Amino acid sequence: MAKKESRLQPGLWPDKPISVDSEKRLDRLGVELGSRYYRHLRNTPPTEEIRAKKLELRDRIGLPIARGKDPHVNDRFYIFLVKRICTFDTFGIFMEYDRVLDRVPPELDLKIKQVGGLVNELLNKGLNRPQRFEKFNQFVKDYQQGWNILNNEAKR
């Protein structure tokens, strides 16, 4: 059998060995960039501004952070609402609101008022838990139809 030849062009300069410190720095950089959490970006002015806007919008729609003697501290439904509305941004208002520079557009203001009305109704009307979930799910369907938003499950 004939010896198999390499089809790659030989290097123009000899390869230099990589030092251990360079490898560690490269690994650390890869971990930072591939990480879900950007610790090095935590306290930059843009992230602080976004965090402040999110808190402002949470207060505006009636879902402030529950602390101390707030009646919603360990309320499971309140936690559900915060996760769905704020964390998962089911209605898309948080993503739009943090990009507003000076005045809130009328369309976004209407969306915020609708979601705020829902939160007020769910938390203050004296509904039991199944009725709250039913009302929330019906509002999500109506909201998505009214604003022509694709369902999150359909996107996947």
N, C-alpha and C positions, 0 to 999 in steps of 0.2 A: 504494500500500500504506500502511496505517496504521502509525504508530509503535508499536512493542511497548512496553507499559508494564511496569514492574517491579511484581511482586506482593509485594515485601518491604516491611515497614514501615520508614520512615526512622528512623535512629538518633535518640535523644533528646539525646545529647551529641555534639559533634564528635569524630571519631577523632583520637587522639594518635599521632604517629609513634613507633615503637619504636626505641630507641637500639641501636646496634651492640653495646654491652656487654651489654644485656639479651638480645639474640639469642644471643650467644656463651654466656652463662650457661645459657640455655634449651637450647641445643644440647648443652652439656656434661652437663646434668642428664639429657637424653634418652639420651645415650650411656651414662651410668652406670646408669640404670634399665633400659635395654634390653640391657645387656651381660650376658654369661653369667657373668662373673666380678665379684663385688662386692668390689672392693679396699678400699672404705671400711668393709666389715664384717669384714675378715680377722682382726683382733685383738680382737674384742669378747669379753666373757666367755662368752656362749652358744656361739660358734663354737670357742673354746678348749676348753670342756667337751665338746663333741661330738667334737672331734679327739682328746681324751684318752680318751674312751670307746671310740672306734673303735680306737685303738692297744691299749687294754686287751683288747678283744675279739679283735683279731688275735693277740695273745700267747696268749690263752686257747684259741683254736682251733688254734694251732700254725703261724701264718703271720706271724712277726715280720718287721720290715723287714730285708732282707738287706744287710749292710754288711761291709766289711773282708774278713776271711778266711772268711766264712760260705760253706759249699759251694754255697749256692743263689744266689750273687750274679749269675751269668750263665746260670742254668738256665732254659731256655725254658718248661718245664712249670711251674716255680714261678711264673714271671711270668704264665702263663696262669691258674693257680689264683688268684693275687692279683687279677687283673682280673675273673675270673668271680665269685669269692666276695666280695671286698671292694669293688671299684669298682662293678661292675654289680649287686651284692647279689642274686645269683640266688636265694638261699634266703630273703631277706627278714629275716635276723636282725640286720643292722646297723641297719636302720631301726627295728626294735622295741627294740633294745638301747640306743640313744641316748635313748630316751624313758623308760627305767626310772629311777625316782627313788631308791628305797631297796633293795628286794629284787628279784631276778630271779624272775619268775613261773615255776612249775614247767614249764609248756608250753614257754616260751622256753629254759629251761635244758636241756630234753630236745633241742630243735632244735640248740642249740649243741653239745651232746655228740655228736649224730649227725654234724654237719659236722666237728667236731674228730676224730672217729674216721675219717671219710673222708680227711681231710688226712693223718693219721698213717699210714693204710694206703697211700695213694698215694705218700707220700714215703719210707717206710721199709721197704716190703715187697720191694724189688728187682725190681719189675715193669719191663718195657720200655715204651717210649713208647706204642705202640699199645694195649697192655693198660691203661695208665693212663687214656688217653682213653676207652676203652671202659667201664672201671669208673666213671669220672666221669659219663659220659652216662647209664649205667644207674642210677646213684645219683640223678641229677637227676630222671629219670622216676619212680623209686620214691618219692622225697621229695615230688614234686608230687602224686602220686596219694595218698600217705599223709596229707598235710596239706591236701588239697583246694585246691591252688594252681593257678590257671590258667597255662597255658603262655604265656611272653612273646610268642611269635609269634602266638598266638591273639588277644592283646589288640590288636595293631596292625591 
